[in-house]
């Protein structure tokens, strides 16, 4: 049996321990089941379930071939396992998916799968993940973990499914970088969608980056056995939904939704902004408000200031000479007189300048 190296990553993230009770919900053909049994050192109890009877044959054959004696084989629908299962320490759910991550090995996936297939797969994955969470014991001394994985790279089957579990169950995402030290961080935002900030604890594996099948792995820790009565509301701002046709394929949009890689082919690390406390945020907000007010005041002053009027050079020199002789400073002419002089000059009339002798009118003598 030959499988991709990415198929072993979910088991490494699960990190099974000896003498635990573990369930592999979709086990066939048995590659992950036998690896879990090896890490458990053939102790404890390992339940291996699969829906299809014909696939269970290969799973049981691989279990016998590897010499495992702690495996219990099941042929049931994973959504109906809870009533017959004991409380579990760990659960591995390698959910059935569209297979968009193995297009490099099977190009027929591009033709077989449609939009409806992705929607149906996402609905089934959400039901299976919620069942897996309900079967795990949150009070387990060594466990309480659920690993969710798919061989798909679509957001609907990966981040959207984990987001649904975070809203409807008492779980939280945890890191497994101590067991698996490579992979691209999960998406916290994609187009108009916004996911939980801890979604970067998930890991994505791409064929062109890691030289293995496309894969998605998320590790959840159950915090309480109580099921919330209603789902948690998402109060984060969401962008308006719009249809993404070719007219939206701009360079700016591609920079936002496509992972950036450096020259070596590895994803460039994003610089996270430092977290600020309440006092620091208030200071920054106050500084922004003051800067906006100062900008508005400058605009108003520039609009209200009168336009500077340039006088002719000879007139300026004459006024300066008169001011020197008399010792008086010349007052600036008001804007109305400047406008009148301009109108008079256009008509050909001349107005007397300041300091020039005005013509004296002779008064007529009244006759008795």
C-alpha positions as CSV (number, residue, x, y, z in Angstrom):
1,X,0.0,0.0,0.0
2,X,1.6,3.3,-1.2
3,X,0.3,6.6,0.2
4,X,1.5,10.2,0.1
5,X,3.6,11.5,2.9
6,X,0.9,14.1,3.8
7,X,-1.4,11.2,4.9
8,X,0.9,10.7,7.9
9,X,0.7,14.3,9.1
10,X,-2.7,14.0,10.8
11,X,-1.5,11.0,12.9
12,X,1.6,13.0,13.9
13,X,-0.6,15.9,14.9
14,X,-2.9,13.5,16.9
15,X,0.1,12.3,18.9
16,X,-1.6,9.1,20.3
17,X,-0.3,7.8,23.6
18,X,-0.2,4.2,25.0
19,X,-3.2,2.8,26.9
20,X,-5.6,5.3,25.4
21,X,-9.0,4.8,23.7
22,X,-8.9,6.2,20.2
23,X,-11.2,6.2,17.2
24,X,-10.3,6.5,13.5
25,X,-13.7,7.5,12.0
26,X,-12.9,7.0,8.3
27,X,-10.1,4.4,8.5
28,X,-10.0,2.6,5.1
29,X,-7.6,1.5,3.6
30,X,-5.9,1.4,7.0
31,X,-2.6,3.4,6.5
32,X,-3.4,5.9,9.4
33,X,-4.9,3.1,11.6
34,X,-1.8,1.0,11.5
35,X,0.4,4.1,12.2
36,X,-1.7,5.0,15.2
37,X,-1.4,1.4,16.5
38,X,2.3,1.6,16.1
39,X,2.6,4.8,18.1
40,X,0.3,3.3,20.8
41,X,2.8,0.3,21.0
42,X,-0.1,-2.1,20.4
43,X,-1.7,-1.2,23.8
44,X,-5.1,0.4,24.7
45,X,-8.0,0.2,22.3
46,X,-8.2,1.5,18.7
47,X,-11.5,1.6,16.9
48,X,-11.3,1.7,13.1
49,X,-14.6,2.5,11.3
50,X,-15.5,2.9,7.7
51,X,-18.9,3.3,5.9
52,X,-18.1,1.1,2.8
53,X,-18.0,-2.7,3.4
54,X,-15.7,-3.3,0.4
55,X,-13.1,-0.8,1.8
56,X,-13.2,-2.5,5.2
57,X,-11.6,-5.6,3.7
58,X,-8.4,-3.8,2.8
59,X,-8.4,-2.1,6.2
60,X,-8.6,-5.4,8.1
61,X,-6.0,-7.0,5.8
62,X,-3.5,-4.2,6.6
63,X,-4.2,-4.5,10.3
64,X,-3.4,-8.3,10.2
65,X,-0.4,-7.7,8.0
66,X,1.1,-5.3,10.6
67,X,0.3,-7.6,13.5
68,X,-1.9,-5.3,15.5
69,X,-4.0,-6.9,18.2
70,X,-5.7,-3.8,19.8
71,X,-7.9,-2.9,16.8
72,X,-11.7,-3.2,16.7
73,X,-13.1,-2.9,13.2
74,X,-16.5,-1.3,12.5
75,X,-18.6,-0.9,9.4
76,X,-21.1,1.9,10.3
77,X,-22.1,5.5,9.4
78,X,-19.8,7.7,11.4
79,X,-22.7,10.0,12.3
80,X,-24.4,7.2,14.2
81,X,-21.4,6.0,16.3
82,X,-22.0,8.0,19.4
83,X,-24.6,5.8,21.1
84,X,-22.4,2.6,20.9
85,X,-19.0,4.2,21.7
86,X,-17.4,4.7,25.1
87,X,-15.9,8.1,26.0
88,X,-12.8,8.5,23.9
89,X,-9.4,10.1,24.6
90,X,-8.7,11.1,20.9
91,X,-10.5,11.0,17.6
92,X,-9.0,11.2,14.1
93,X,-11.4,12.3,11.4
94,X,-9.9,12.1,7.9
95,X,-13.2,13.2,6.4
96,X,-14.4,12.2,2.9
97,X,-13.9,15.2,0.6
98,X,-13.8,16.4,-3.0
99,X,-10.1,15.4,-3.5
100,X,-9.1,18.7,-4.9
101,X,-5.6,18.3,-3.3
102,X,-4.7,15.2,-5.3
103,X,-5.4,16.7,-8.8
104,X,-1.6,16.2,-9.5
105,X,-2.1,12.4,-9.2
106,X,-5.7,12.2,-10.5
107,X,-6.5,15.0,-13.1
108,X,-10.0,13.5,-13.6
109,X,-11.0,15.3,-10.3
110,X,-11.2,18.5,-12.3
111,X,-13.9,17.1,-14.5
112,X,-15.8,14.9,-11.9
113,X,-16.4,17.6,-9.3
114,X,-18.8,20.5,-9.4
115,X,-20.1,23.3,-7.1
116,X,-22.8,21.0,-5.8
117,X,-20.2,18.4,-4.8
118,X,-18.3,20.9,-2.7
119,X,-21.5,22.0,-0.9
120,X,-22.6,18.4,-0.1
121,X,-19.1,17.4,1.1
122,X,-19.0,20.5,3.4
123,X,-22.4,19.6,5.0
124,X,-21.3,16.0,5.6
125,X,-18.0,17.1,7.1
126,X,-19.7,19.4,9.5
127,X,-22.0,16.6,10.8
128,X,-19.1,14.2,11.2
129,X,-16.9,16.7,13.0
130,X,-19.6,17.6,15.5
131,X,-20.2,13.9,16.2
132,X,-16.5,13.3,16.7
133,X,-16.4,16.2,19.2
134,X,-19.4,14.9,21.1
135,X,-17.7,11.4,21.5
136,X,-14.5,12.8,23.1
137,X,-14.2,13.2,26.9
138,X,-13.1,16.7,27.9
139,X,-12.0,15.4,31.3
140,X,-9.5,12.9,29.9
141,X,-6.2,13.1,31.7
142,X,-4.0,12.5,28.6
143,X,-6.3,13.4,25.7
144,X,-9.4,15.4,24.8
145,X,-8.2,16.1,21.3
146,X,-9.8,15.9,17.8
147,X,-7.8,16.1,14.6
148,X,-9.7,17.0,11.4
149,X,-8.0,16.6,8.1
150,X,-9.0,16.5,4.4
151,X,-7.1,15.9,1.1
152,X,-8.7,19.1,-0.2
153,X,-7.5,22.7,-0.5
154,X,-10.9,24.4,-0.8
155,X,-12.0,26.8,1.9
156,X,-15.5,25.4,2.1
157,X,-14.2,22.0,3.2
158,X,-11.5,23.3,5.6
159,X,-11.7,26.6,7.4
160,X,-15.5,26.9,7.0
161,X,-16.0,23.5,8.6
162,X,-13.7,24.2,11.6
163,X,-15.3,27.7,12.0
164,X,-18.7,25.9,12.3
165,X,-17.3,23.6,15.0
166,X,-15.9,26.6,17.0
167,X,-19.3,28.3,17.0
168,X,-21.4,25.3,18.0
169,X,-19.2,23.3,20.4
170,X,-16.9,24.1,23.4
171,X,-13.6,23.6,21.5
172,X,-10.6,25.6,20.7
173,X,-7.8,25.3,18.1
174,X,-4.4,24.3,19.4
175,X,-1.0,24.2,17.8
176,X,0.8,21.0,16.8
177,X,4.0,22.6,15.6
178,X,6.0,20.6,18.1
179,X,5.0,17.4,16.2
180,X,4.9,18.8,12.6
181,X,7.3,21.7,12.0
182,X,6.3,22.7,8.5
183,X,3.2,23.8,6.6
184,X,1.4,27.0,5.6
185,X,-0.8,28.7,8.2
186,X,-4.6,28.4,7.7
187,X,-6.6,31.3,6.3
188,X,-8.0,33.8,8.7
189,X,-9.7,35.7,5.8
190,X,-10.6,34.7,2.2
191,X,-12.4,37.2,-0.1
192,X,-15.5,38.4,1.8
193,X,-15.2,35.7,4.5
194,X,-13.6,36.3,7.9
195,X,-12.6,33.4,10.1
196,X,-11.6,33.0,13.8
197,X,-8.2,34.6,14.5
198,X,-6.8,31.3,15.9
199,X,-7.3,29.7,12.4
200,X,-3.6,30.3,11.8
201,X,-3.0,27.3,14.1
202,X,-4.2,25.0,11.3
203,X,-1.8,23.9,8.6
204,X,-2.1,23.7,4.8
205,X,0.1,21.6,2.6
206,X,0.5,22.4,-1.1
207,X,1.9,20.1,-3.9
208,X,4.0,22.9,-5.4
209,X,5.5,24.0,-2.1
210,X,5.9,20.8,0.0
211,X,6.2,18.2,-2.8
212,X,3.2,16.1,-1.5
213,X,-0.5,15.9,-1.9
214,X,-2.6,19.0,-1.0
215,X,-3.8,18.5,2.6
216,X,-5.4,20.4,5.5
217,X,-4.9,19.6,9.1
218,X,-6.6,21.1,12.2
219,X,-6.2,20.1,15.9
220,X,-9.0,20.9,18.3
221,X,-9.0,20.7,22.1
222,X,-12.4,20.0,23.9
223,X,-12.8,22.3,26.9
224,X,-16.3,21.1,28.2
225,X,-18.6,18.2,27.7
226,X,-21.7,20.5,27.8
227,X,-23.1,21.3,24.4
228,X,-24.0,25.1,24.0
229,X,-27.7,25.7,23.6
230,X,-27.2,28.2,20.8
231,X,-24.3,28.9,18.4
232,X,-21.9,31.8,19.2
233,X,-22.7,34.9,17.2
234,X,-20.0,36.3,14.9
235,X,-19.8,40.0,15.6
236,X,-16.8,40.7,13.4
237,X,-17.5,42.9,10.4
238,X,-18.1,41.0,7.2
239,X,-17.7,42.3,3.6
240,X,-20.6,42.3,1.3
241,X,-21.0,39.1,-0.8
242,X,-20.4,39.6,-4.5
243,X,-19.9,37.3,-7.5
244,X,-16.2,36.9,-8.3
245,X,-16.0,36.9,-12.1
246,X,-13.0,37.5,-14.3
247,X,-13.6,41.3,-14.1
248,X,-12.5,41.2,-10.5
249,X,-9.2,39.4,-11.2
250,X,-7.0,42.5,-10.6
251,X,-3.4,42.5,-9.3
252,X,-4.6,44.1,-6.0
253,X,-7.2,41.3,-5.4
254,X,-4.7,38.6,-6.2
255,X,-2.3,40.0,-3.7
256,X,-5.0,39.8,-1.0
257,X,-6.2,36.3,-1.6
258,X,-3.1,34.5,-2.8
259,X,-0.3,33.4,-0.5
260,X,3.0,35.3,-1.1
261,X,6.1,33.2,-1.5
262,X,9.7,34.2,-1.3
263,X,12.5,33.2,-3.7
264,X,13.0,29.8,-2.0
265,X,9.4,28.9,-2.6
266,X,8.4,29.1,1.1
267,X,5.5,31.4,2.2
268,X,6.7,34.8,3.3
269,X,6.1,35.4,7.0
270,X,3.6,38.1,7.8
271,X,4.5,40.8,10.3
272,X,1.9,40.8,13.0
273,X,1.1,44.1,14.6
274,X,1.9,44.3,18.3
275,X,-1.2,44.1,20.6
276,X,-1.9,47.4,22.3
277,X,-3.7,47.9,25.7
278,X,-6.7,50.2,26.2
279,X,-4.6,53.3,27.2
280,X,-2.3,53.0,24.2
281,X,-5.3,52.7,21.8
282,X,-6.9,55.8,23.4
283,X,-3.7,57.8,22.9
284,X,-3.4,56.8,19.2
285,X,-7.1,57.6,18.6
286,X,-6.7,61.0,20.3
287,X,-3.6,61.8,18.2
288,X,-5.6,60.9,15.0
289,X,-8.5,63.2,16.1
290,X,-6.1,66.1,16.8
291,X,-4.3,65.6,13.5
292,X,-7.7,65.7,11.6
293,X,-8.7,68.9,13.4
294,X,-5.4,70.6,12.6
295,X,-5.8,69.6,8.9
296,X,-9.4,71.0,8.8
297,X,-8.2,74.3,10.4
298,X,-5.5,74.7,7.8
299,X,-8.0,74.2,5.0
300,X,-10.4,76.8,6.4
301,X,-7.6,79.4,6.9
302,X,-6.4,78.9,3.3
303,X,-9.9,79.3,1.9
304,X,-10.7,82.5,4.0
305,X,-7.4,84.4,3.3
306,X,-7.7,87.2,0.7
307,X,-5.7,86.8,-2.5
308,X,-2.5,88.9,-2.6
309,X,-2.6,91.7,-5.2
310,X,0.7,92.7,-6.7
311,X,1.2,96.4,-7.4
312,X,3.2,97.9,-10.3
313,X,6.9,98.5,-9.5
314,X,6.9,102.3,-10.2
315,X,3.9,102.9,-8.0
316,X,5.5,100.9,-5.2
317,X,8.7,103.0,-5.4
318,X,6.7,106.3,-5.4
319,X,4.7,105.2,-2.3
320,X,8.0,104.3,-0.6
321,X,9.5,107.7,-1.3
322,X,6.4,109.6,0.0
323,X,6.4,107.5,3.1
324,X,10.1,108.4,3.8
325,X,9.4,112.2,3.4
326,X,6.3,112.3,5.5
327,X,7.4,109.7,8.0
328,X,4.0,108.0,7.8
329,X,3.3,104.5,6.8
330,X,1.0,103.9,3.9
331,X,-2.1,102.0,4.8
332,X,-3.1,99.1,2.7
333,X,-6.0,99.9,0.3
334,X,-9.1,97.9,1.0
335,X,-10.2,95.2,-1.5
336,X,-13.2,97.3,-2.8
337,X,-10.9,100.2,-3.9
338,X,-8.5,97.8,-5.6
339,X,-11.5,96.3,-7.5
340,X,-12.7,99.8,-8.5
341,X,-9.2,100.8,-9.8
342,X,-9.0,97.7,-11.9
343,X,-12.5,98.5,-13.4
344,X,-11.5,102.1,-14.0
345,X,-8.2,101.1,-15.7
346,X,-10.1,98.8,-18.1
347,X,-12.5,101.6,-19.0
348,X,-9.6,104.0,-19.6
349,X,-10.3,106.2,-16.6
350,X,-7.7,107.2,-14.0
351,X,-8.3,107.6,-10.3
352,X,-6.1,109.8,-8.2
353,X,-3.4,108.0,-6.3
354,X,-2.9,108.3,-2.6
355,X,-0.8,111.3,-1.7
356,X,-1.5,113.2,-5.0
357,X,-3.2,116.6,-5.0
358,X,-7.0,116.4,-5.6
359,X,-8.5,119.0,-8.0
360,X,-10.3,121.9,-6.1
361,X,-13.7,122.9,-7.3
362,X,-14.4,126.7,-7.3
363,X,-17.4,127.8,-5.5
364,X,-19.8,130.2,-7.3
365,X,-20.6,133.4,-5.5
366,X,-24.2,133.9,-4.7
367,X,-25.6,137.2,-6.0
368,X,-28.0,139.1,-3.8
